[in-house]
Amino acid sequence: MDLFRKAADRNHAPSQFYLSFTLMAEGSADPAPAAQKAAAYLKRAAGQSYTPALLALGYQKLYGVGCAVDVDGALALYKRAFRLREQRTKLLSYLAPTEELRLTEQNAQAFRNAIERDLGAEERQTKDAIRYWEPKAAEGDGLAMYELAKLMEDNPDAEEAVAQLYQRASEKGVVAAMRDVGLCYMHGIGVPLNAEKAVQHLAAAVEQGDHEAAKFLGYIYYTGVERPQEGKPVKRDDELAAKYFWQAAKQEIPEAMYFVGELLSKRGKGVIGMRPQQQMQNAYSMYRSAADYGLTQAMVREAEMLEKGIGVRRNLNRAALLYKALAENSFAVHTLTQSLYAYVENDYVASFVHNALAAFVGVQAGQFNVGQLYVNGRGMHRLDNARRLARSSLSQGYVEGDVTALRLLGRLAEQEGQREVASELYTKGFTGGDLECIDPLIALFAADRRAWTKAIHLLQYKQYRRARNTDGAPPGVRRTLEGLSTWCKINQLKARRAITRFVFRDSQDS
C-alpha cells in the first residue's frame, strides 16, 4: 500500500488506479474519507488516459456509483477509452465473448481441458486426416480435394497447393471450393491477385446459393480493385455491391448487414427531402442487426447514430452502454482469463482479486464471479470485506441487468439466516427468467409447512419443463433419475400435506 501511494504521488497512473481499487476494497471504519481519496486517485489516473481508470470512472458516472449519475460524462469517458484501443484497420472484427469466462463448473472444466489439450495430438490428428483424404483426392473426388485443402490452409508453405486443390474441387462442382478459390484470387493467396477471376469464381458460387460468396463479391464491388497483379481492374460499383450485400444480409450475415447500412447511410446523406430520414432509419436497423452479433464496427455506427439522433431517437444511455461494451472488452477478457487460470490452479484468492478488479471497472461477468467465489466458499470467508465486496458486486451486476445475480444474493441471504429475503430474491430471479432459482426456492418452500403447496406447484412446473425440453433422444440415466427424484418429492410433499391436514383437523375436532 505504501509503495502504491509513493508511486501514485509521483503521478504513476497504474499505481493511482490500483490504489483507488485497494482503498475501495479495504473499506474503513469511516468510509467517506477513503472514498474521497479513492475517487481522487481514480480521476488522476483517468486524466492520464489510463484505460482501466477511464473504464472505472465511466462506470461510476453511468450508474451513479459513489457519485451523481452523469450519462454525458460516462459516454465521453467510454468513447475515449475505446479510441485508445481502437485498431485502425479495414478488417472487420467481433467482440470476444465473456459469457464463457463466468466461473461455472462447466466453464472451468472446459478451460482445464483447453489447458491440458495435447497440441501434439492435434497435429497427429491433422496428419491422419490428410493421409485419409489424399488418396481420395488423387482419385478425383472433389469433396476430398476440398477437405484436404482446408486441412492444409494454415500451412504458409502450402498456399499454392491449397489454391490448386480449391481450383480442382471447384471444377468438380464443389460450391464452397468455388468461393474459396475466388478468395484466393481476391487476396493473392497461392495465385497472383486477380480481381477478374475472383469475381468469376465468386459469382459462380453465388449462383449455386453460397451466401458467404455474395458477401465477398459485394465487398469487391464496394472497394474496387484498381491494380490487380493480373487481369483487368474491377471498378467500384455501389449498385452491384448493394445487390450482393442485400443477398447475403437476408441470410443474417453480419458483415453484409453492416455494409448495407454503410451504403444506405451514404445514400441518405446524398439526397434531400423526406427520403434521407427513411434511408437513415433503414441504415440504423441494419447496423443494429449486425451489432447484435458483436460486430464492433456496426456497434460503433449504432452508438454514433444514437448519440446524434440520426435515423433513431436520441438515446445517450444506450450509446454509452455500446461504447462501454466496446471499450471494456479487451480488459475484461484479459482479466477474466487470468482469474480462470488462477481458479483452475486452486488459487482462489488470486481469482477473487482478478474478478474484483473486473467488477470495479463494471465488467458484469467479474461482478458475477466475485459473488460466485464467495458464495461457494473457496476460503473467501476468511478475507476481510469479502462479503461486502460480494454483495456490492452482485447488486451492481443486477443493476446492470444480470438477473442471475439475484440467485447468488439469495444464497448470501440464506447463509445469513434471512430466509424470507432469500425467498423474495429467488422468486424475483425466477420470474425474471433465471430457472436455476427454482431448486433453492423449492427447498425453502419445502421447509415451511405453510408453503408446501407452492413447493408442489414449482415441482410440477419443473416436471412439465423437463417433459417439454426434449430433443427426441432417449432420456438417459441422469434425466430419468432427475425425473424420478422430482416425482418422489411431489408425492412426499403431498403426503406430508395430507397428513398434516388430517392431524390438525382431528385436533380441532377433539
VEXDREN-2710 file (C-alpha; in Angstrom, 1 decimal):
% VEXDREN-2710
k/r/px/py/pz
1/MET/0.0/0.0/0.0
2/ASP/2.8/2.4/0.9
3/LEU/4.6/1.7/-2.3
4/PHE/1.4/2.2/-4.3
5/ARG/0.9/5.5/-2.6
6/LYS/4.5/6.7/-3.2
7/ALA/4.3/5.8/-6.9
8/ALA/0.8/7.4/-7.1
9/ASP/2.0/10.6/-5.6
10/ARG/4.7/10.7/-8.4
11/ASN/1.8/10.6/-10.9
12/HIS/2.2/6.9/-11.9
13/ALA/-1.2/6.2/-13.4
14/PRO/-1.4/2.4/-12.9
15/SER/-0.4/2.9/-9.2
16/GLN/-3.1/5.6/-8.9
17/PHE/-5.7/3.2/-10.3
18/TYR/-4.7/0.2/-8.2
19/LEU/-4.5/2.4/-5.1
20/SER/-8.1/3.6/-5.8
21/PHE/-9.2/0.0/-6.1
22/THR/-7.4/-1.0/-2.9
23/LEU/-9.0/1.8/-0.9
24/MET/-12.4/0.8/-2.2
25/ALA/-11.8/-2.9/-1.5
26/GLU/-10.4/-2.5/2.0
27/GLY/-13.1/-0.2/3.4
28/SER/-12.6/1.5/6.7
29/ALA/-14.5/2.5/9.9
30/ASP/-15.0/5.9/8.4
31/PRO/-15.7/5.2/4.7
32/ALA/-16.2/8.8/3.5
33/PRO/-12.5/9.9/3.6
34/ALA/-11.4/6.6/2.0
35/ALA/-14.0/7.0/-0.8
36/GLN/-12.9/10.6/-1.4
37/LYS/-9.2/9.5/-1.7
38/ALA/-10.1/6.6/-4.0
39/ALA/-12.1/8.9/-6.2
40/ALA/-9.3/11.5/-6.4
41/TYR/-6.7/8.9/-7.4
42/LEU/-9.0/7.4/-10.0
43/LYS/-9.6/10.8/-11.6
44/ARG/-5.9/11.5/-11.7
45/ALA/-5.3/8.1/-13.4
46/ALA/-8.1/8.8/-15.9
47/GLY/-6.7/12.2/-16.5
48/GLN/-3.6/10.5/-17.9
49/SER/-5.8/8.3/-20.2
50/TYR/-5.0/5.1/-18.3
51/THR/-7.7/2.8/-19.8
52/PRO/-8.8/0.8/-16.7
53/ALA/-9.2/4.1/-14.8
54/LEU/-11.3/5.5/-17.7
55/LEU/-13.5/2.4/-17.6
56/ALA/-14.0/2.5/-13.8
57/LEU/-14.8/6.2/-13.8
58/GLY/-17.1/5.8/-16.8
59/TYR/-18.9/3.0/-14.9
60/GLN/-19.3/5.1/-11.8
61/LYS/-20.8/8.0/-13.7
62/LEU/-23.1/5.8/-15.8
63/TYR/-24.6/4.1/-12.8
64/GLY/-24.1/6.7/-10.1
65/VAL/-21.7/4.6/-8.0
66/GLY/-20.5/6.9/-5.3
67/CYS/-21.4/10.0/-7.4
68/ALA/-24.4/11.5/-9.2
69/VAL/-25.4/9.9/-12.5
70/ASP/-23.7/11.6/-15.4
71/VAL/-24.5/9.8/-18.7
72/ASP/-22.8/12.5/-20.8
73/GLY/-19.6/12.2/-18.8
74/ALA/-19.7/8.4/-18.9
75/LEU/-20.2/8.4/-22.7
76/ALA/-17.2/10.7/-23.1
77/LEU/-15.0/8.5/-21.0
78/TYR/-16.0/5.3/-22.7
79/LYS/-15.5/6.8/-26.1
80/ARG/-12.1/8.0/-25.0
81/ALA/-11.2/4.5/-23.7
82/PHE/-12.4/2.9/-26.9
83/ARG/-10.5/5.3/-29.2
84/LEU/-7.3/4.5/-27.2
85/ARG/-7.5/0.8/-28.1
86/GLU/-9.3/1.0/-31.4
87/GLN/-7.4/-0.7/-34.2
88/ARG/-7.1/1.4/-37.3
89/THR/-7.8/-1.3/-39.8
90/LYS/-10.2/-2.1/-42.6
91/LEU/-10.7/-5.6/-41.3
92/LEU/-14.0/-6.2/-39.5
93/SER/-13.8/-7.6/-36.0
94/TYR/-16.0/-9.0/-33.3
95/LEU/-16.2/-8.6/-29.6
96/ALA/-14.6/-11.5/-27.7
97/PRO/-17.4/-13.3/-25.7
98/THR/-17.1/-13.1/-21.9
99/GLU/-20.0/-15.4/-21.1
100/GLU/-17.7/-18.4/-21.2
101/LEU/-15.4/-16.7/-18.7
102/ARG/-18.0/-16.8/-15.9
103/LEU/-16.9/-19.1/-13.1
104/THR/-19.3/-22.0/-13.6
105/GLU/-18.2/-25.6/-13.2
106/GLN/-18.9/-26.2/-16.9
107/ASN/-16.7/-23.3/-18.0
108/ALA/-13.9/-24.2/-15.5
109/GLN/-13.8/-27.7/-16.9
110/ALA/-13.7/-26.5/-20.5
111/PHE/-10.8/-24.2/-19.5
112/ARG/-9.0/-27.1/-17.9
113/ASN/-9.5/-29.2/-21.0
114/ALA/-8.1/-26.4/-23.2
115/ILE/-5.0/-26.0/-21.0
116/GLU/-4.3/-29.7/-20.9
117/ARG/-5.0/-30.3/-24.5
118/ASP/-2.1/-32.0/-26.2
119/LEU/-1.1/-29.9/-29.2
120/GLY/1.0/-32.7/-30.5
121/ALA/-2.1/-34.9/-30.6
122/GLU/-3.9/-32.3/-32.7
123/GLU/-1.1/-32.3/-35.2
124/ARG/-1.2/-36.1/-35.3
125/GLN/-4.9/-36.0/-35.9
126/THR/-4.4/-33.4/-38.8
127/LYS/-1.8/-35.6/-40.4
128/ASP/-4.0/-38.7/-40.1
129/ALA/-6.9/-36.7/-41.7
130/ILE/-4.6/-35.6/-44.5
131/ARG/-3.5/-39.2/-45.1
132/TYR/-7.2/-40.2/-45.2
133/TRP/-8.2/-37.6/-47.8
134/GLU/-5.0/-37.7/-50.0
135/PRO/-5.7/-41.0/-51.9
136/LYS/-9.4/-40.0/-52.4
137/ALA/-8.3/-36.6/-53.8
138/ALA/-5.8/-38.3/-56.1
139/GLU/-8.7/-40.4/-57.5
140/GLY/-10.6/-37.1/-58.4
141/ASP/-13.0/-36.9/-55.5
142/GLY/-14.0/-33.2/-55.4
143/LEU/-15.1/-33.2/-51.8
144/ALA/-11.8/-34.9/-50.8
145/MET/-9.8/-32.2/-52.6
146/TYR/-11.7/-29.5/-50.7
147/GLU/-11.3/-31.2/-47.3
148/LEU/-7.6/-31.7/-48.0
149/ALA/-7.2/-28.0/-48.9
150/LYS/-8.9/-27.0/-45.7
151/LEU/-6.6/-29.1/-43.6
152/MET/-3.5/-27.6/-45.3
153/GLU/-4.8/-24.0/-45.2
154/ASP/-2.9/-22.9/-42.1
155/ASN/0.5/-24.0/-43.6
156/PRO/2.0/-20.9/-45.3
157/ASP/4.3/-23.2/-47.4
158/ALA/1.3/-24.9/-48.9
159/GLU/-0.5/-21.9/-50.3
160/GLU/0.0/-22.9/-54.0
161/ALA/-1.1/-26.4/-53.4
162/VAL/-4.2/-25.2/-51.5
163/ALA/-5.2/-22.9/-54.3
164/GLN/-4.8/-25.7/-56.9
165/LEU/-6.9/-28.1/-54.8
166/TYR/-9.6/-25.5/-54.5
167/GLN/-9.5/-24.9/-58.2
168/ARG/-9.8/-28.6/-59.0
169/ALA/-12.6/-29.1/-56.4
170/SER/-14.5/-26.2/-57.9
171/GLU/-14.2/-27.8/-61.4
172/LYS/-15.8/-30.9/-59.8
173/GLY/-18.8/-28.7/-58.7
174/VAL/-18.0/-28.2/-55.0
175/VAL/-19.7/-24.9/-54.3
176/ALA/-17.6/-24.0/-51.2
177/ALA/-14.5/-24.5/-53.3
178/MET/-15.8/-22.1/-55.9
179/ARG/-16.0/-19.5/-53.2
180/ASP/-12.6/-20.3/-51.7
181/VAL/-10.7/-20.3/-54.9
182/GLY/-12.3/-16.9/-55.6
183/LEU/-11.0/-15.7/-52.2
184/CYS/-7.5/-17.0/-53.2
185/TYR/-7.7/-14.8/-56.3
186/MET/-9.2/-11.9/-54.3
187/HIS/-6.3/-11.9/-51.8
188/GLY/-3.5/-13.3/-53.9
189/ILE/-3.1/-16.4/-51.8
190/GLY/-1.2/-19.1/-53.7
191/VAL/-2.0/-17.4/-57.0
192/PRO/-1.5/-13.8/-58.4
193/LEU/-4.1/-11.3/-57.2
194/ASN/-6.7/-11.4/-60.0
195/ALA/-9.9/-9.5/-59.3
196/GLU/-11.4/-10.5/-62.6
197/LYS/-11.1/-14.3/-61.8
198/ALA/-12.1/-13.6/-58.2
199/VAL/-15.4/-12.2/-59.5
200/GLN/-15.9/-15.1/-61.9
201/HIS/-15.5/-17.7/-59.2
202/LEU/-17.5/-15.9/-56.5
203/ALA/-20.3/-15.2/-58.9
204/ALA/-20.4/-18.9/-59.8
205/ALA/-20.7/-19.8/-56.1
206/VAL/-23.4/-17.2/-55.6
207/GLU/-25.4/-18.7/-58.5
208/GLN/-25.2/-22.0/-56.6
209/GLY/-26.7/-20.4/-53.4
210/ASP/-23.5/-19.6/-51.4
211/HIS/-24.4/-16.5/-49.4
212/GLU/-20.9/-16.0/-48.0
213/ALA/-19.7/-15.7/-51.6
214/ALA/-22.3/-13.0/-52.1
215/LYS/-20.8/-11.1/-49.2
216/PHE/-17.3/-11.3/-50.6
217/LEU/-18.5/-10.4/-54.1
218/GLY/-20.3/-7.3/-52.6
219/TYR/-17.0/-6.3/-50.9
220/ILE/-15.1/-6.4/-54.2
221/TYR/-17.6/-4.1/-55.8
222/TYR/-17.7/-1.9/-52.7
223/THR/-14.0/-1.2/-52.7
224/GLY/-13.0/-1.9/-56.2
225/VAL/-9.6/-3.3/-57.2
226/GLU/-7.6/-0.8/-59.2
227/ARG/-4.2/-2.5/-59.6
228/PRO/-4.5/-6.3/-59.6
229/GLN/-1.4/-8.3/-60.3
230/GLU/-3.1/-10.0/-63.2
231/GLY/-6.3/-9.5/-65.2
232/LYS/-8.5/-6.4/-65.6
233/PRO/-9.3/-3.9/-62.7
234/VAL/-12.7/-4.0/-61.1
235/LYS/-14.3/-0.6/-60.7
236/ARG/-16.2/0.4/-57.6
237/ASP/-19.9/-0.1/-58.2
238/ASP/-22.2/0.7/-55.3
239/GLU/-25.3/-0.7/-57.1
240/LEU/-23.7/-4.1/-57.6
241/ALA/-22.2/-4.0/-54.1
242/ALA/-25.7/-3.3/-52.7
243/LYS/-27.2/-6.2/-54.8
244/TYR/-24.8/-8.8/-53.4
245/PHE/-24.7/-7.4/-49.8
246/TRP/-28.5/-7.5/-49.7
247/GLN/-28.5/-11.1/-50.9
248/ALA/-26.1/-12.0/-48.0
249/ALA/-27.8/-9.7/-45.5
250/LYS/-31.1/-11.6/-46.0
251/GLN/-29.4/-14.6/-44.6
252/GLU/-28.3/-12.7/-41.4
253/ILE/-24.7/-12.4/-42.3
254/PRO/-23.4/-9.6/-40.0
255/GLU/-20.7/-8.2/-42.2
256/ALA/-23.2/-7.9/-45.1
257/MET/-25.8/-6.2/-42.9
258/TYR/-23.1/-3.7/-41.8
259/PHE/-22.2/-2.8/-45.4
260/VAL/-25.8/-2.5/-46.4
261/GLY/-26.0/0.0/-43.6
262/GLU/-23.0/1.8/-44.9
263/LEU/-24.5/2.1/-48.4
264/LEU/-27.9/3.2/-47.1
265/SER/-26.2/5.8/-44.9
266/LYS/-24.2/7.1/-47.9
267/ARG/-27.4/7.4/-49.9
268/GLY/-29.2/9.1/-47.1
269/LYS/-26.5/11.8/-46.9
270/GLY/-26.6/12.4/-50.6
271/VAL/-30.2/13.3/-51.2
272/ILE/-32.6/15.9/-49.8
273/GLY/-36.2/15.9/-48.6
274/MET/-38.1/13.2/-46.7
275/ARG/-36.1/10.3/-48.2
276/PRO/-32.9/10.7/-46.3
277/GLN/-34.6/10.1/-42.9
278/GLN/-36.0/6.8/-44.2
279/GLN/-32.6/5.8/-45.6
280/MET/-31.0/6.6/-42.3
281/GLN/-33.7/4.7/-40.4
282/ASN/-33.0/1.7/-42.6
283/ALA/-29.3/2.1/-42.1
284/TYR/-29.7/2.2/-38.3
285/SER/-31.8/-1.0/-38.5
286/MET/-29.0/-2.8/-40.4
287/TYR/-26.3/-1.5/-38.1
288/ARG/-28.2/-2.7/-35.1
289/SER/-28.8/-6.1/-36.5
290/ALA/-25.1/-6.5/-37.2
291/ALA/-24.2/-5.1/-33.8
292/ASP/-26.3/-7.8/-32.2
293/TYR/-23.8/-10.3/-33.4
294/GLY/-21.0/-8.3/-31.7
295/LEU/-19.5/-6.8/-34.9
296/THR/-17.6/-3.9/-33.5
297/GLN/-17.8/-1.6/-36.5
298/ALA/-21.6/-1.9/-36.5
299/MET/-21.7/-1.2/-32.8
300/VAL/-19.7/2.0/-33.3
301/ARG/-22.1/3.1/-36.1
302/GLU/-25.1/2.3/-33.9
303/ALA/-23.7/4.2/-31.0
304/GLU/-22.9/7.2/-33.2
305/MET/-26.4/7.4/-34.6
306/LEU/-27.9/7.0/-31.1
307/GLU/-25.7/9.8/-29.8
308/LYS/-26.6/12.2/-32.5
309/GLY/-30.2/11.1/-33.0
310/ILE/-29.7/10.2/-36.7
311/GLY/-32.2/7.6/-38.0
312/VAL/-33.4/6.9/-34.5
313/ARG/-34.5/8.8/-31.4
314/ARG/-31.5/10.1/-29.5
315/ASN/-30.6/7.8/-26.6
316/LEU/-27.4/8.7/-24.8
317/ASN/-27.8/5.9/-22.2
318/ARG/-27.8/3.1/-24.9
319/ALA/-25.0/4.8/-26.8
320/ALA/-22.9/4.8/-23.6
321/LEU/-23.7/1.1/-23.0
322/LEU/-22.5/0.3/-26.5
323/TYR/-19.2/2.2/-26.0
324/LYS/-18.9/0.6/-22.6
325/ALA/-19.0/-2.9/-24.2
326/LEU/-16.6/-1.8/-26.9
327/ALA/-14.1/-0.2/-24.5
328/GLU/-14.0/-2.8/-21.8
329/ASN/-13.9/-5.9/-23.9
330/SER/-10.1/-6.3/-24.1
331/PHE/-9.6/-5.5/-20.4
332/ALA/-12.4/-7.9/-19.5
333/VAL/-11.1/-10.8/-21.5
334/HIS/-7.6/-10.4/-20.2
335/THR/-8.5/-10.0/-16.5
336/LEU/-11.2/-12.8/-16.5
337/THR/-8.8/-15.2/-18.3
338/GLN/-6.2/-14.6/-15.6
339/SER/-8.9/-15.3/-13.0
340/LEU/-9.8/-18.6/-14.7
341/TYR/-6.1/-19.6/-14.8
342/ALA/-5.9/-18.9/-11.0
343/TYR/-9.2/-20.7/-10.4
344/VAL/-8.2/-24.0/-12.1
345/GLU/-4.9/-23.8/-10.2
346/ASN/-6.9/-23.6/-7.0
347/ASP/-5.6/-20.1/-6.2
348/TYR/-9.0/-18.8/-5.3
349/VAL/-7.7/-15.7/-3.6
350/ALA/-5.9/-14.6/-6.8
351/SER/-9.0/-15.4/-8.8
352/PHE/-11.1/-13.3/-6.4
353/VAL/-8.8/-10.3/-6.7
354/HIS/-8.8/-10.5/-10.6
355/ASN/-12.6/-10.6/-10.6
356/ALA/-12.8/-7.9/-8.0
357/LEU/-10.7/-5.7/-10.4
358/ALA/-13.0/-6.5/-13.3
359/ALA/-16.1/-5.8/-11.1
360/PHE/-14.5/-2.4/-10.1
361/VAL/-14.5/-1.2/-13.7
362/GLY/-18.0/-2.5/-14.3
363/VAL/-17.5/-5.9/-16.1
364/GLN/-20.7/-7.8/-15.5
365/ALA/-19.0/-11.3/-15.6
366/GLY/-16.5/-10.1/-13.0
367/GLN/-19.3/-9.0/-10.7
368/PHE/-21.0/-12.4/-11.0
369/ASN/-17.7/-14.2/-10.4
370/VAL/-16.9/-12.3/-7.2
371/GLY/-20.3/-13.4/-5.8
372/GLN/-19.9/-16.9/-7.0
373/LEU/-16.5/-17.3/-5.4
374/TYR/-17.7/-16.0/-2.1
375/VAL/-21.0/-18.0/-2.0
376/ASN/-19.2/-21.2/-2.9
377/GLY/-16.7/-20.7/0.0
378/ARG/-13.2/-21.4/-1.5
379/GLY/-11.7/-19.8/1.5
380/MET/-13.2/-16.4/0.7
381/HIS/-15.0/-16.1/4.1
382/ARG/-11.6/-15.6/5.8
383/LEU/-10.9/-12.5/3.7
384/ASP/-11.6/-9.1/5.2
385/ASN/-14.5/-7.3/3.4
386/ALA/-15.1/-10.3/1.0
387/ARG/-18.8/-10.5/1.9
388/ARG/-19.2/-6.7/1.4
389/LEU/-17.4/-6.9/-1.9
390/ALA/-19.5/-9.9/-3.0
391/ARG/-22.8/-8.2/-2.0
392/SER/-22.0/-4.9/-3.7
393/SER/-20.7/-6.6/-6.9
394/LEU/-23.8/-8.7/-7.2
395/SER/-26.1/-5.7/-6.5
396/GLN/-24.2/-3.7/-9.2
397/GLY/-24.5/-6.6/-11.6
398/TYR/-28.2/-6.8/-11.1
399/VAL/-28.5/-3.0/-11.7
400/GLU/-26.7/-3.6/-15.0
401/GLY/-29.3/-6.2/-15.9
402/ASP/-27.8/-9.5/-14.7
403/VAL/-30.8/-11.4/-13.3
404/THR/-28.6/-14.3/-12.2
405/ALA/-27.1/-12.1/-9.5
406/LEU/-30.3/-12.4/-7.6
407/ARG/-29.7/-16.2/-7.2
408/LEU/-26.3/-15.5/-5.6
409/LEU/-27.7/-12.7/-3.4
410/GLY/-30.4/-15.2/-2.3
411/ARG/-27.6/-17.7/-1.4
412/LEU/-25.9/-14.9/0.7
413/ALA/-29.2/-14.1/2.4
414/GLU/-29.6/-17.8/3.3
415/GLN/-26.1/-18.0/4.7
416/GLU/-27.1/-15.1/7.0
417/GLY/-30.3/-16.8/8.1
418/GLN/-32.5/-14.4/6.2
419/ARG/-34.9/-17.0/4.7
420/GLU/-37.7/-14.5/3.8
421/VAL/-35.3/-12.2/2.0
422/ALA/-33.7/-15.2/0.2
423/SER/-37.2/-16.3/-0.9
424/GLU/-38.0/-12.9/-2.3
425/LEU/-34.7/-12.8/-4.2
426/TYR/-35.1/-16.3/-5.6
427/THR/-38.7/-15.5/-6.6
428/LYS/-37.7/-12.3/-8.4
429/GLY/-34.8/-14.1/-10.2
430/PHE/-37.2/-17.0/-11.2
431/THR/-39.8/-14.6/-12.6
432/GLY/-37.0/-12.7/-14.3
433/GLY/-36.0/-15.7/-16.3
434/ASP/-33.3/-17.5/-14.2
435/LEU/-34.6/-21.0/-14.0
436/GLU/-31.7/-22.0/-11.7
437/CYS/-33.6/-20.2/-8.9
438/ILE/-36.2/-22.9/-8.9
439/ASP/-34.4/-25.5/-6.9
440/PRO/-33.3/-23.3/-3.9
441/LEU/-36.8/-21.8/-4.0
442/ILE/-38.4/-25.3/-3.8
443/ALA/-36.1/-26.1/-0.9
444/LEU/-37.2/-23.0/1.0
445/PHE/-40.8/-23.7/0.4
446/ALA/-40.5/-27.4/1.3
447/ALA/-39.0/-26.4/4.7
448/ASP/-42.0/-24.2/5.5
449/ARG/-45.3/-26.1/6.1
450/ARG/-47.3/-23.0/5.1
451/ALA/-45.6/-23.0/1.6
452/TRP/-45.8/-26.7/0.8
453/THR/-48.5/-26.1/-1.9
454/LYS/-46.1/-23.5/-3.6
455/ALA/-43.3/-26.1/-3.5
456/ILE/-45.6/-28.7/-5.1
457/HIS/-46.6/-26.3/-7.8
458/LEU/-43.0/-25.4/-8.6
459/LEU/-42.0/-29.1/-8.7
460/GLN/-44.9/-29.8/-11.1
461/TYR/-43.7/-26.9/-13.3
462/LYS/-40.1/-28.4/-13.2
463/GLN/-41.6/-31.7/-14.2
464/TYR/-43.5/-30.1/-17.0
465/ARG/-40.4/-28.3/-18.4
466/ARG/-38.4/-31.5/-18.3
467/ALA/-41.1/-33.2/-20.3
468/ARG/-41.1/-30.4/-22.9
469/ASN/-37.4/-29.9/-23.1
470/THR/-36.5/-32.9/-25.1
471/ASP/-34.7/-33.3/-28.4
472/GLY/-36.3/-36.6/-29.4
473/ALA/-33.3/-38.5/-27.9
474/PRO/-33.8/-41.2/-25.2
475/PRO/-33.9/-39.5/-21.8
476/GLY/-30.7/-41.2/-20.5
477/VAL/-29.9/-42.2/-16.9
478/ARG/-29.4/-38.7/-15.5
479/ARG/-32.6/-37.3/-16.8
480/THR/-34.5/-40.3/-15.8
481/LEU/-33.2/-40.1/-12.2
482/GLU/-33.9/-36.4/-12.0
483/GLY/-37.5/-37.1/-13.2
484/LEU/-37.9/-39.8/-10.6
485/SER/-36.5/-37.5/-7.9
486/THR/-38.9/-34.8/-8.8
487/TRP/-41.8/-37.2/-8.8
488/CYS/-40.9/-38.6/-5.4
489/LYS/-40.6/-35.1/-3.9
490/ILE/-44.0/-34.1/-5.2
491/ASN/-45.6/-37.2/-3.7
492/GLN/-43.7/-36.8/-0.4
493/LEU/-44.9/-33.3/0.0
494/LYS/-48.5/-34.2/-1.0
495/ALA/-48.4/-37.0/1.6
496/ARG/-47.0/-34.7/4.3
497/ARG/-49.6/-32.0/3.5
498/ALA/-52.4/-34.6/3.6
499/ILE/-51.2/-36.0/7.0
500/THR/-50.8/-32.5/8.5
501/ARG/-54.3/-31.5/7.4
502/PHE/-55.7/-34.7/8.9
503/VAL/-53.8/-34.3/12.2
504/PHE/-54.9/-30.7/12.5
505/ARG/-58.5/-31.5/11.6
506/ASP/-58.6/-34.2/14.3
507/SER/-57.0/-32.0/16.9
508/GLN/-59.6/-29.3/16.1
509/ASP/-62.5/-31.8/16.3
510/SER/-61.3/-33.1/19.7
END
